[in-house]
Structures are given as C-alpha cells and as structure tokens.
Amino acid sequence: MNDKAIRVHFWTRRADALTPWDPDREPNRHADAYGHAFLELHHRMRSRGLPVSLGPRIPAGSGAVIVSFAELSEYRRTPPPRSVAALATAVLGLRRAPAVIVIRDDVPLFVASPHFTTLEVMPTSASASTPHQSALPLLPQRGVLPRDPARGEGLQSVALKAFSYNVPRWLDDDFVRSVERLGYSLRVDTEESGRWNDFSDVDVVLCTHPDDLDDERRKPPTKLIAAWSANVIPICGDYIGYREIGDATTMVIADRDADGYLEALRRLRDDPSLVAQVRASMPEAASRFSTDRVIDGYVAAIARAPRAKRHQAFTALCGALAVDILARVGRLFRRARRTSPAPI
C-alpha cells in the first residue's frame, strides 16, 4: 500500500452495508446497483490494501468521500433533503473538506446531485457533459462461471439475464418459437433463477435494455462486459453504452426489437467466420475491464478530484434543512385541517 494514497471513505447509512461480505463467496448478495457500483468497490479496494473505510461517519484525515447516488436519491426526482443534509453534515465535520464523489449507479440523468459534489461518476461517456463528470466502468460481474470450453464451437444455447421487470416485452412465446426454429434453445435468467452469474452452458447472450428506458445514456454496458468475461458471444441492442466499448469484432449489433435479435442469431448461425472472429477477440476485450484495471481507474480519478468547498456544503445543508422544515410544517398543517372539528 502506498503511504501517500488518499484515504477514501464510502459514506452510507445502510446498516446491512456493515455486515461482513465476501463478494466472491456470496456473489448473489447485494445484487443491485448499490451493491455492484458502490459496496463491492469498497470491498475490492480494501482487498487491494488501499486505505478505505465504510459507514455513516467520515473518519478524520479522509481525503475523499464516495457516495452511492442510488442510496442518496432513493431514485426520486429530487434527493430527499434529510439525506443531503446528513451527507453535508458529515462532510462539514472534517477539519478539511474532502473530495465528494457521487457514483450515479443507474439513477436517471435528470436527477441532480448535490451542489457540493466535486466528481460525478457517469455510466457512459455520452452521459458526461460537464467538467466535473467522468465516465468510469463498473467492476466486472462477480462470480462469473464462464462458458465450458468442452462445448466447442457449437451454437445451441441462448440466454438473457435481466431483472424480471426489465425483460423486454417482445420476448414472448412467438420469439421463443422463432429462436427454436433457428436451431437454438432460449433461457431467461431473472433474479429468481439464481443463475445470473452462470454462463457455463451458454453460447450466446442477448444484451438488452428496458423497453421504457428514459435515456439510454444512463445504462452502462454491464451485460456486454459480463459476456466477454464469460467467453460468451454477445448480441447487443444498438445502444450508446455498448457501442462506446465494443465494435463489430467484439459483438454482434442488433436492432432493438425481436426481428433485430432474430436476424443477429441467424447471422451467427450462417456465418462461422463471424463466430470465430468474435470469440477470438473477447479475451482481450474482457482484459480491458478486469477488476485491477477498474480499480486503477478509480484510484486515478479520486486523485484528480478536487476537494469540496465548505461554503457550498454549508449552503446545501441550510437549503436541505429549510426544505425539510417547510415540508414538515406543511404536513402538520394538513393534518390539523383534517382533524379540526367542522364549523357549526
């Protein structure tokens, strides 16, 4: 460990974050954006021997504070004032203000981070539009069981891995039958299957995004990186995040509907040279997003992040408290009106 390394605190008020966790032994625990983008990052940096801490109180001497925007914002259109006030209070409790780094972890781009944020970690390069925003890749999917080499060059099994509410509407019985007519079998792994990390019997994976996605720039190319790591051929919908890190040699691009994915599956079936090309390119592509390289990227970004300005944190604290007080007064007033006796 470098004695001059910046002390980094992962600020969280979630009690379950403090329970001991080994991401490699329990890959299906904390299987959400908070767990992947924030909590696992803390564990990986700690495993590297970097000076990190975790919890609601920021230790003295911390030079940077990392925040999960999923936790802070609670996926609301405006982060709850109490949460912003708690973070501002923790930052102001230090003798010297640290850098304040917010990881957006799949929060919609229209939700604004606190004004005293000094670095926003963005999901794609296209989503970074200001000097204090920077795109950094997520850690590779943990606990991946790669494709069994004994499967050889065959193409039989197709999988889609997604939360159940993100499975595309076009993936219906007709699509399944069409896939089978092409000579494949299709498996859909959701959070209920317990097989998100298991690619051992998969030859092709469909990389999709939700049908109701408000802004494609907010979605990181997590599924593509997982496919590369598992040595499974990825068919990717034509989205910005996938195109930013992949090309025609490392993935198969498809139109974003059922016909597009079926056509891509047909191309793979009919073009052995395409299959060979993509398979040969995946190990190098995966190496660009190894755990060590991702951690190196975060360490470099943290070192560059400026420290917060105390007056901005104080202003945010006062504003958040004012909004919270007004909201409480409004609730009391409405409750009083509901419970007051009717006039005679």
NUTIVO-10636 format. One record per residue (C-alpha): chain; z, x, y; residue number from 1; residue in one letter. Coordinates in Angstrom, 2 decimals, padded with zeros to 5 digits, always signed. Layout:
! NUTIVO-10636
+----+---------+---------+---------+-----+----+
: ch :      pz :      px :      py :   i : aa :
+----+---------+---------+---------+-----+----+
:  A :       Z :       X :       Y : NUM :  a :
...
+----+---------+---------+---------+-----+----+
This chain:
! NUTIVO-10636
+----+---------+---------+---------+-----+----+
: ch :      pz :      px :      py :   i : aa :
+----+---------+---------+---------+-----+----+
:  A : +000.00 : +000.00 : +000.00 :   1 :  m :
:  A : -000.89 : +001.23 : +003.46 :   2 :  n :
:  A : +002.29 : +001.63 : +005.57 :   3 :  d :
:  A : +000.28 : +000.63 : +008.63 :   4 :  k :
:  A : -001.01 : -002.59 : +007.10 :   5 :  a :
:  A : -000.37 : -005.66 : +009.22 :   6 :  i :
:  A : +002.44 : -007.83 : +007.91 :   7 :  r :
:  A : +000.92 : -011.22 : +007.15 :   8 :  v :
:  A : +002.88 : -014.45 : +006.84 :   9 :  h :
:  A : +001.45 : -017.55 : +005.15 :  10 :  f :
:  A : +003.04 : -020.40 : +007.07 :  11 :  w :
:  A : +003.67 : -023.52 : +005.00 :  12 :  t :
:  A : +006.26 : -026.26 : +004.87 :  13 :  r :
:  A : +005.35 : -027.45 : +001.38 :  14 :  r :
:  A : +008.27 : -026.99 : -000.98 :  15 :  a :
:  A : +006.03 : -026.62 : -004.03 :  16 :  d :
:  A : +004.43 : -023.54 : -002.48 :  17 :  a :
:  A : +007.65 : -021.58 : -003.05 :  18 :  l :
:  A : +007.74 : -022.29 : -006.78 :  19 :  t :
:  A : +006.63 : -019.17 : -008.70 :  20 :  p :
:  A : +002.98 : -019.41 : -009.72 :  21 :  w :
:  A : +000.60 : -017.10 : -011.57 :  22 :  d :
:  A : -002.96 : -018.31 : -010.79 :  23 :  p :
:  A : -004.34 : -016.57 : -013.86 :  24 :  d :
:  A : -001.87 : -018.14 : -016.30 :  25 :  r :
:  A : -001.95 : -021.57 : -014.65 :  26 :  e :
:  A : -005.48 : -021.90 : -013.24 :  27 :  p :
:  A : -005.35 : -025.72 : -013.15 :  28 :  n :
:  A : -002.24 : -025.84 : -010.98 :  29 :  r :
:  A : -002.79 : -026.28 : -007.22 :  30 :  h :
:  A : -006.38 : -027.35 : -007.95 :  31 :  a :
:  A : -007.21 : -028.37 : -004.39 :  32 :  d :
:  A : -008.41 : -026.80 : -001.14 :  33 :  a :
:  A : -004.86 : -025.82 : -000.14 :  34 :  y :
:  A : -004.30 : -024.08 : -003.47 :  35 :  g :
:  A : -007.65 : -022.29 : -003.56 :  36 :  h :
:  A : -008.18 : -021.25 : +000.05 :  37 :  a :
:  A : -004.57 : -020.65 : +001.10 :  38 :  f :
:  A : -001.94 : -020.39 : -001.62 :  39 :  l :
:  A : -004.00 : -018.34 : -004.06 :  40 :  e :
:  A : -004.99 : -015.99 : -001.23 :  41 :  l :
:  A : -001.31 : -015.25 : -000.67 :  42 :  h :
:  A : -000.77 : -014.51 : -004.35 :  43 :  h :
:  A : -003.83 : -012.27 : -004.61 :  44 :  r :
:  A : -002.88 : -010.28 : -001.50 :  45 :  m :
:  A : +000.66 : -009.88 : -002.79 :  46 :  r :
:  A : -000.69 : -008.66 : -006.14 :  47 :  s :
:  A : -002.66 : -006.02 : -004.23 :  48 :  r :
:  A : +000.64 : -004.73 : -002.79 :  49 :  g :
:  A : -000.11 : -005.95 : +000.71 :  50 :  l :
:  A : +002.84 : -006.91 : +002.94 :  51 :  p :
:  A : +002.76 : -010.71 : +002.81 :  52 :  v :
:  A : +005.34 : -013.49 : +002.94 :  53 :  s :
:  A : +005.29 : -017.24 : +002.48 :  54 :  l :
:  A : +007.25 : -020.17 : +003.84 :  55 :  g :
:  A : +008.19 : -022.16 : +006.97 :  56 :  p :
:  A : +009.93 : -019.31 : +008.83 :  57 :  r :
:  A : +007.90 : -016.35 : +010.10 :  58 :  i :
:  A : +009.73 : -013.06 : +009.46 :  59 :  p :
:  A : +010.29 : -010.65 : +012.34 :  60 :  a :
:  A : +007.60 : -008.00 : +012.56 :  61 :  g :
:  A : +004.80 : -010.24 : +011.28 :  62 :  s :
:  A : +001.54 : -009.33 : +012.95 :  63 :  g :
:  A : -000.49 : -012.27 : +011.67 :  64 :  a :
:  A : +000.18 : -015.82 : +010.55 :  65 :  v :
:  A : -002.21 : -017.64 : +008.23 :  66 :  i :
:  A : -002.24 : -021.44 : +008.22 :  67 :  v :
:  A : -003.90 : -023.96 : +005.92 :  68 :  s :
:  A : -005.67 : -026.48 : +008.13 :  69 :  f :
:  A : -005.62 : -028.93 : +005.22 :  70 :  a :
:  A : -001.82 : -028.89 : +005.39 :  71 :  e :
:  A : -001.57 : -028.76 : +009.19 :  72 :  l :
:  A : -004.10 : -031.52 : +009.89 :  73 :  s :
:  A : -003.35 : -033.70 : +006.87 :  74 :  e :
:  A : -007.10 : -034.49 : +007.08 :  75 :  y :
:  A : -006.51 : -036.67 : +010.15 :  76 :  r :
:  A : -008.85 : -036.77 : +013.12 :  77 :  r :
:  A : -006.14 : -035.05 : +015.18 :  78 :  t :
:  A : -003.44 : -032.82 : +013.61 :  79 :  p :
:  A : -000.06 : -034.59 : +013.69 :  80 :  p :
:  A : +001.91 : -033.48 : +016.81 :  81 :  p :
:  A : +005.01 : -032.71 : +014.74 :  82 :  r :
:  A : +003.05 : -030.23 : +012.60 :  83 :  s :
:  A : +001.52 : -028.50 : +015.64 :  84 :  v :
:  A : +004.96 : -028.36 : +017.29 :  85 :  a :
:  A : +006.52 : -026.86 : +014.16 :  86 :  a :
:  A : +003.87 : -024.13 : +013.99 :  87 :  l :
:  A : +004.09 : -023.37 : +017.72 :  88 :  a :
:  A : +007.88 : -023.15 : +017.47 :  89 :  t :
:  A : +007.64 : -020.73 : +014.55 :  90 :  a :
:  A : +005.14 : -018.54 : +016.45 :  91 :  v :
:  A : +007.25 : -018.54 : +019.62 :  92 :  l :
:  A : +010.28 : -017.49 : +017.60 :  93 :  g :
:  A : +008.87 : -013.98 : +017.27 :  94 :  l :
:  A : +009.51 : -011.35 : +019.92 :  95 :  r :
:  A : +005.77 : -010.60 : +020.00 :  96 :  r :
:  A : +003.28 : -013.35 : +019.24 :  97 :  a :
:  A : +001.20 : -012.75 : +016.09 :  98 :  p :
:  A : -002.44 : -013.47 : +015.45 :  99 :  a :
:  A : -002.75 : -017.10 : +014.37 : 100 :  v :
:  A : -005.41 : -017.52 : +011.68 : 101 :  i :
:  A : -006.39 : -021.03 : +010.58 : 102 :  v :
:  A : -008.28 : -021.46 : +007.30 : 103 :  i :
:  A : -010.21 : -024.71 : +007.62 : 104 :  r :
:  A : -010.30 : -025.31 : +003.83 : 105 :  d :
:  A : -012.70 : -028.27 : +003.84 : 106 :  d :
:  A : -011.33 : -030.07 : +006.91 : 107 :  v :
:  A : -014.11 : -031.86 : +008.85 : 108 :  p :
:  A : -015.55 : -029.72 : +011.62 : 109 :  l :
:  A : -014.86 : -032.30 : +014.34 : 110 :  f :
:  A : -011.09 : -031.84 : +013.85 : 111 :  v :
:  A : -009.95 : -029.24 : +016.41 : 112 :  a :
:  A : -007.48 : -026.51 : +015.51 : 113 :  s :
:  A : -004.51 : -025.78 : +017.85 : 114 :  p :
:  A : -005.46 : -024.09 : +021.13 : 115 :  h :
:  A : -003.37 : -021.00 : +020.33 : 116 :  f :
:  A : -005.45 : -020.27 : +017.19 : 117 :  t :
:  A : -006.98 : -016.80 : +017.51 : 118 :  t :
:  A : -009.22 : -016.84 : +014.41 : 119 :  l :
:  A : -010.68 : -019.78 : +012.52 : 120 :  e :
:  A : -011.91 : -019.00 : +009.03 : 121 :  v :
:  A : -015.03 : -021.13 : +008.62 : 122 :  m :
:  A : -016.65 : -022.30 : +005.36 : 123 :  p :
:  A : -020.23 : -021.28 : +006.23 : 124 :  t :
:  A : -021.95 : -019.05 : +008.74 : 125 :  s :
:  A : -023.69 : -022.12 : +010.20 : 126 :  a :
:  A : -020.29 : -023.66 : +010.98 : 127 :  s :
:  A : -019.11 : -020.66 : +013.05 : 128 :  a :
:  A : -020.14 : -021.38 : +016.65 : 129 :  s :
:  A : -017.54 : -019.66 : +018.85 : 130 :  t :
:  A : -016.34 : -016.04 : +019.15 : 131 :  p :
:  A : -013.00 : -016.85 : +017.52 : 132 :  h :
:  A : -014.65 : -018.37 : +014.43 : 133 :  q :
:  A : -015.77 : -016.31 : +011.44 : 134 :  s :
:  A : -017.18 : -017.29 : +008.04 : 135 :  a :
:  A : -015.34 : -015.76 : +005.08 : 136 :  l :
:  A : -015.97 : -016.61 : +001.42 : 137 :  p :
:  A : -013.35 : -018.25 : -000.73 : 138 :  l :
:  A : -011.91 : -016.46 : -003.71 : 139 :  l :
:  A : -013.95 : -016.88 : -006.89 : 140 :  p :
:  A : -012.85 : -019.74 : -009.12 : 141 :  q :
:  A : -009.83 : -018.63 : -011.08 : 142 :  r :
:  A : -009.50 : -018.66 : -014.84 : 143 :  g :
:  A : -013.24 : -018.94 : -015.48 : 144 :  v :
:  A : -014.22 : -018.91 : -019.14 : 145 :  l :
:  A : -017.77 : -017.53 : -018.96 : 146 :  p :
:  A : -020.74 : -018.65 : -020.98 : 147 :  r :
:  A : -020.57 : -017.45 : -024.57 : 148 :  d :
:  A : -023.20 : -014.68 : -024.99 : 149 :  p :
:  A : -023.78 : -015.93 : -028.53 : 150 :  a :
:  A : -025.64 : -018.90 : -027.01 : 151 :  r :
:  A : -028.51 : -016.52 : -026.45 : 152 :  g :
:  A : -031.46 : -017.56 : -024.31 : 153 :  e :
:  A : -031.21 : -021.25 : -025.10 : 154 :  g :
:  A : -031.01 : -024.08 : -022.58 : 155 :  l :
:  A : -029.28 : -027.08 : -024.09 : 156 :  q :
:  A : -026.07 : -027.88 : -022.24 : 157 :  s :
:  A : -025.91 : -029.02 : -018.59 : 158 :  v :
:  A : -022.64 : -029.61 : -016.75 : 159 :  a :
:  A : -021.50 : -030.95 : -013.41 : 160 :  l :
:  A : -017.98 : -030.05 : -012.25 : 161 :  k :
:  A : -016.51 : -032.07 : -009.41 : 162 :  a :
:  A : -013.65 : -034.29 : -008.37 : 163 :  f :
:  A : -014.31 : -037.77 : -009.72 : 164 :  s :
:  A : -014.75 : -039.18 : -006.21 : 165 :  y :
:  A : -017.39 : -036.53 : -005.44 : 166 :  n :
:  A : -019.64 : -037.22 : -008.43 : 167 :  v :
:  A : -022.99 : -038.28 : -006.87 : 168 :  p :
:  A : -023.90 : -041.95 : -007.14 : 169 :  r :
:  A : -027.31 : -041.02 : -008.51 : 170 :  w :
:  A : -025.66 : -039.51 : -011.59 : 171 :  l :
:  A : -025.83 : -042.75 : -013.56 : 172 :  d :
:  A : -026.86 : -043.80 : -017.07 : 173 :  d :
:  A : -030.54 : -043.58 : -016.16 : 174 :  d :
:  A : -030.08 : -039.98 : -015.01 : 175 :  f :
:  A : -028.22 : -039.10 : -018.21 : 176 :  v :
:  A : -031.02 : -040.56 : -020.34 : 177 :  r :
:  A : -033.64 : -038.69 : -018.30 : 178 :  s :
:  A : -031.76 : -035.41 : -018.83 : 179 :  v :
:  A : -031.64 : -036.09 : -022.57 : 180 :  e :
:  A : -035.39 : -036.80 : -022.66 : 181 :  r :
:  A : -035.90 : -033.30 : -021.21 : 182 :  l :
:  A : -034.04 : -031.87 : -024.19 : 183 :  g :
:  A : -030.65 : -031.27 : -022.60 : 184 :  y :
:  A : -027.19 : -032.77 : -023.01 : 185 :  s :
:  A : -025.11 : -033.53 : -019.90 : 186 :  l :
:  A : -021.35 : -033.22 : -019.43 : 187 :  r :
:  A : -019.41 : -034.23 : -016.33 : 188 :  v :
:  A : -016.09 : -032.41 : -015.88 : 189 :  d :
:  A : -013.75 : -034.02 : -013.35 : 190 :  t :
:  A : -010.10 : -033.30 : -012.57 : 191 :  e :
:  A : -009.18 : -035.42 : -015.60 : 192 :  e :
:  A : -011.08 : -033.31 : -018.12 : 193 :  s :
:  A : -009.03 : -030.12 : -017.77 : 194 :  g :
:  A : -012.28 : -028.16 : -018.24 : 195 :  r :
:  A : -013.18 : -027.21 : -014.68 : 196 :  w :
:  A : -012.91 : -023.54 : -015.50 : 197 :  n :
:  A : -014.55 : -023.69 : -018.94 : 198 :  d :
:  A : -018.23 : -022.70 : -018.92 : 199 :  f :
:  A : -018.21 : -021.24 : -022.43 : 200 :  s :
:  A : -020.64 : -023.80 : -023.87 : 201 :  d :
:  A : -022.64 : -024.46 : -020.68 : 202 :  v :
:  A : -026.15 : -023.15 : -019.99 : 203 :  d :
:  A : -026.93 : -024.83 : -016.66 : 204 :  v :
:  A : -024.63 : -026.20 : -013.98 : 205 :  v :
:  A : -025.55 : -028.72 : -011.26 : 206 :  l :
:  A : -024.21 : -027.70 : -007.84 : 207 :  c :
:  A : -023.94 : -030.81 : -005.69 : 208 :  t :
:  A : -022.09 : -032.12 : -002.63 : 209 :  h :
:  A : -020.61 : -035.59 : -001.98 : 210 :  p :
:  A : -023.01 : -038.41 : -001.08 : 211 :  d :
:  A : -021.03 : -039.31 : +002.05 : 212 :  d :
:  A : -020.73 : -035.75 : +003.38 : 213 :  l :
:  A : -020.37 : -035.95 : +007.17 : 214 :  d :
:  A : -021.58 : -032.41 : +007.90 : 215 :  d :
:  A : -022.98 : -030.10 : +005.24 : 216 :  e :
:  A : -021.88 : -027.02 : +007.20 : 217 :  r :
:  A : -018.27 : -027.73 : +006.22 : 218 :  r :
:  A : -018.86 : -027.23 : +002.48 : 219 :  k :
:  A : -018.52 : -023.67 : +001.15 : 220 :  p :
:  A : -020.77 : -022.58 : -001.74 : 221 :  p :
:  A : -017.87 : -022.51 : -004.21 : 222 :  t :
:  A : -019.81 : -024.04 : -007.11 : 223 :  k :
:  A : -022.62 : -021.51 : -006.80 : 224 :  l :
:  A : -020.24 : -018.55 : -006.87 : 225 :  i :
:  A : -018.46 : -020.07 : -009.89 : 226 :  a :
:  A : -021.79 : -020.40 : -011.71 : 227 :  a :
:  A : -022.63 : -016.75 : -011.04 : 228 :  w :
:  A : -019.18 : -015.65 : -012.22 : 229 :  s :
:  A : -019.61 : -017.68 : -015.41 : 230 :  a :
:  A : -023.18 : -016.41 : -016.02 : 231 :  n :
:  A : -024.49 : -019.98 : -016.00 : 232 :  v :
:  A : -027.78 : -020.85 : -014.31 : 233 :  i :
:  A : -027.10 : -022.84 : -011.11 : 234 :  p :
:  A : -029.29 : -025.68 : -009.89 : 235 :  i :
:  A : -028.28 : -026.19 : -006.26 : 236 :  c :
:  A : -028.98 : -029.04 : -003.93 : 237 :  g :
:  A : -030.80 : -027.89 : -000.82 : 238 :  d :
:  A : -027.70 : -027.35 : +001.33 : 239 :  y :
:  A : -026.96 : -024.75 : +004.00 : 240 :  i :
:  A : -023.99 : -023.21 : +002.20 : 241 :  g :
:  A : -025.99 : -022.43 : -000.93 : 242 :  y :
:  A : -028.99 : -021.08 : +000.97 : 243 :  r :
:  A : -026.78 : -018.75 : +003.03 : 244 :  e :
:  A : -025.75 : -016.71 : -000.02 : 245 :  i :
:  A : -028.45 : -017.42 : -002.61 : 246 :  g :
:  A : -032.23 : -017.37 : -002.90 : 247 :  d :
:  A : -035.00 : -018.11 : -005.38 : 248 :  a :
:  A : -033.96 : -015.14 : -007.53 : 249 :  t :
:  A : -030.32 : -016.21 : -007.95 : 250 :  t :
:  A : -030.51 : -020.01 : -008.17 : 251 :  m :
:  A : -032.87 : -022.93 : -008.56 : 252 :  v :
:  A : -033.07 : -025.07 : -005.42 : 253 :  i :
:  A : -033.46 : -028.84 : -005.88 : 254 :  a :
:  A : -033.96 : -031.83 : -003.65 : 255 :  d :
:  A : -030.64 : -033.64 : -003.19 : 256 :  r :
:  A : -031.41 : -036.65 : -005.36 : 257 :  d :
:  A : -031.78 : -037.46 : -009.04 : 258 :  a :
:  A : -035.53 : -036.72 : -009.05 : 259 :  d :
:  A : -034.91 : -033.34 : -007.44 : 260 :  g :
:  A : -032.40 : -032.22 : -010.06 : 261 :  y :
:  A : -034.54 : -033.55 : -012.90 : 262 :  l :
:  A : -037.55 : -031.64 : -011.58 : 263 :  e :
:  A : -035.47 : -028.44 : -011.44 : 264 :  a :
:  A : -034.35 : -028.95 : -015.03 : 265 :  l :
:  A : -037.98 : -029.47 : -016.01 : 266 :  r :
:  A : -038.96 : -026.20 : -014.27 : 267 :  r :
:  A : -036.32 : -024.30 : -016.20 : 268 :  l :
:  A : -037.45 : -025.81 : -019.48 : 269 :  r :
:  A : -041.10 : -024.97 : -018.88 : 270 :  d :
:  A : -040.77 : -021.52 : -017.25 : 271 :  d :
:  A : -038.96 : -018.88 : -019.37 : 272 :  p :
:  A : -039.68 : -016.24 : -016.72 : 273 :  s :
:  A : -037.65 : -018.24 : -014.17 : 274 :  l :
:  A : -034.73 : -018.45 : -016.59 : 275 :  v :
:  A : -034.88 : -014.69 : -017.25 : 276 :  a :
:  A : -035.09 : -013.87 : -013.54 : 277 :  q :
:  A : -032.07 : -015.95 : -012.54 : 278 :  v :
:  A : -029.97 : -014.74 : -015.47 : 279 :  r :
:  A : -030.74 : -011.11 : -014.68 : 280 :  a :
:  A : -029.72 : -011.50 : -011.03 : 281 :  s :
:  A : -026.41 : -013.30 : -011.49 : 282 :  m :
:  A : -024.07 : -010.37 : -012.30 : 283 :  p :
:  A : -024.93 : -008.55 : -009.05 : 284 :  e :
:  A : -024.69 : -011.80 : -007.09 : 285 :  a :
:  A : -021.25 : -012.51 : -008.55 : 286 :  a :
:  A : -020.04 : -008.99 : -007.73 : 287 :  s :
:  A : -020.55 : -009.67 : -004.01 : 288 :  r :
:  A : -017.82 : -012.30 : -004.25 : 289 :  f :
:  A : -015.30 : -010.60 : -006.50 : 290 :  s :
:  A : -011.61 : -011.04 : -005.76 : 291 :  t :
:  A : -011.32 : -007.48 : -004.41 : 292 :  d :
:  A : -014.28 : -007.91 : -002.05 : 293 :  r :
:  A : -012.97 : -011.23 : -000.76 : 294 :  v :
:  A : -009.52 : -009.73 : -000.12 : 295 :  i :
:  A : -011.13 : -006.75 : +001.63 : 296 :  d :
:  A : -012.98 : -009.18 : +003.90 : 297 :  g :
:  A : -009.78 : -010.99 : +004.83 : 298 :  y :
:  A : -007.89 : -007.76 : +005.47 : 299 :  v :
:  A : -010.63 : -006.60 : +007.83 : 300 :  a :
:  A : -010.74 : -009.96 : +009.62 : 301 :  a :
:  A : -006.97 : -010.02 : +010.03 : 302 :  i :
:  A : -007.05 : -006.53 : +011.53 : 303 :  a :
:  A : -009.61 : -007.69 : +014.11 : 304 :  r :
:  A : -007.88 : -010.95 : +015.02 : 305 :  a :
:  A : -006.26 : -010.87 : +018.48 : 306 :  p :
:  A : -002.66 : -011.91 : +018.93 : 307 :  r :
:  A : -001.90 : -015.34 : +020.29 : 308 :  a :
:  A : -000.96 : -015.83 : +023.92 : 309 :  k :
:  A : +002.59 : -017.09 : +024.25 : 310 :  r :
:  A : +001.78 : -019.41 : +027.14 : 311 :  h :
:  A : -000.87 : -021.15 : +025.04 : 312 :  q :
:  A : +001.58 : -021.67 : +022.18 : 313 :  a :
:  A : +004.19 : -022.95 : +024.63 : 314 :  f :
:  A : +001.70 : -025.34 : +026.25 : 315 :  t :
:  A : +000.68 : -026.63 : +022.81 : 316 :  a :
:  A : +004.36 : -027.12 : +021.91 : 317 :  l :
:  A : +005.07 : -029.11 : +025.06 : 318 :  c :
:  A : +001.95 : -031.21 : +024.64 : 319 :  g :
:  A : +002.69 : -031.96 : +020.99 : 320 :  a :
:  A : +006.28 : -032.93 : +021.77 : 321 :  l :
:  A : +005.15 : -035.18 : +024.61 : 322 :  a :
:  A : +002.64 : -036.97 : +022.39 : 323 :  v :
:  A : +005.23 : -037.36 : +019.64 : 324 :  d :
:  A : +007.83 : -038.78 : +022.05 : 325 :  i :
:  A : +005.33 : -041.24 : +023.51 : 326 :  l :
:  A : +004.36 : -042.36 : +020.03 : 327 :  a :
:  A : +008.00 : -042.92 : +019.09 : 328 :  r :
:  A : +008.68 : -044.88 : +022.27 : 329 :  v :
:  A : +005.60 : -046.99 : +021.59 : 330 :  g :
:  A : +006.78 : -047.76 : +018.06 : 331 :  r :
:  A : +010.27 : -048.70 : +019.32 : 332 :  l :
:  A : +008.75 : -050.97 : +021.99 : 333 :  f :
:  A : +006.52 : -052.73 : +019.48 : 334 :  r :
:  A : +009.42 : -053.14 : +017.06 : 335 :  r :
:  A : +011.59 : -054.59 : +019.82 : 336 :  a :
:  A : +008.90 : -057.11 : +020.73 : 337 :  r :
:  A : +008.55 : -058.20 : +017.11 : 338 :  r :
:  A : +012.32 : -058.69 : +016.66 : 339 :  t :
:  A : +013.19 : -060.21 : +020.03 : 340 :  s :
:  A : +014.02 : -063.96 : +019.98 : 341 :  p :
:  A : +011.35 : -066.35 : +021.12 : 342 :  a :
:  A : +011.85 : -067.83 : +024.62 : 343 :  p :
:  A : +013.37 : -071.28 : +024.76 : 344 :  i :
+----+---------+---------+---------+-----+----+
